[in-house]
């Protein structure tokens, strides 16, 4: 697999849990950053989301392109992964 996926979220966020579970079920490696424990990461999330603390914020990087997804639904995440060549086309 090419590229990198980072999930910025919190342990108590249901959407973060859903996103992480979805990536786990797909067998896709990702880095999880708990913004409750990382002030720098929390500042990034605020910056990326117009001053809002939106979790999860998922960063998908690969092929020279970086996409940030705020509270993505599984289908939106799958599309980003497919576009980056990280998920086989359906």
N, C-alpha and C positions, 0 to 999 in steps of 0.2 A: 504494500500500500504506500502511496506517495502522500505527502502532505501531513498536516498536523491539525488536530481538533482539540480545542480547549473549551471546557464547560465551566463558566463562572456562575456559581450558585450558592445555595445554602442548604444545610442538611434538613431544615424544617420546611422547605419549599416543595409542594407537591409537583409542580411543573419541572423542577430540577430533578426530582426523583424519577418522574416519567421519562424525561429525556435521557438520563443516565441508564435507565432500564432498557430503553429502546436501543441505545448504542451497544449495550452489553449483549442484547439478544441478537443484534446484527454481527456481533463478534468484532466490533470496530474499537481499536485502541483510542483512548482519549485521555487528556489530562484534566483532572478535576481541581478547581481552585475554589475553596470555600471562602467567600468574601467576608464572612463573619470573623474569620481568623487572619485575613490578609488585607490590611488597610490600603495598600497600594492597588491591589486588585479591585477593591471596592470603589476607589477613586476612578479607575478606568471604566468600570461599569457605569458610574454616574456620568462620566464624560461622554461615553459612547451613546448614552440614552437620554441626552438632553437634560441632565441633572436628576434623572430618575433612577431609582434602584430597582432595575428590572431583572428578575431571575427566572429561568436561566438566561444568560447571554452567552451564546455559542459562537466561537470564532473558528472558522474553517479556512485553512490556508493551504494552498498548493498551486502548482503551475503558475506561480507569479501573481496569483489572485488571492485576496483575502476577503472573506465575507463574514459579516457579523449579523447574527440572527438574535432578535430579542423575543424571548418566550415563544420559540418556534413550535408549531405543531409537528408531529412526526413526519407528515407528508412534506412539509416545507424543508425540514432537515434532510430528508431523503433526497430531495431535488438538489440541494446544495452539495451533498456528498456525491451524487451521481455526476453533477457538472464538474466536480473536481477529480473525477475518476476514482473515487474512493468506494463507490458502490456500483455494482453491475447494473446496467440498464434493465428495467423490468420488461 
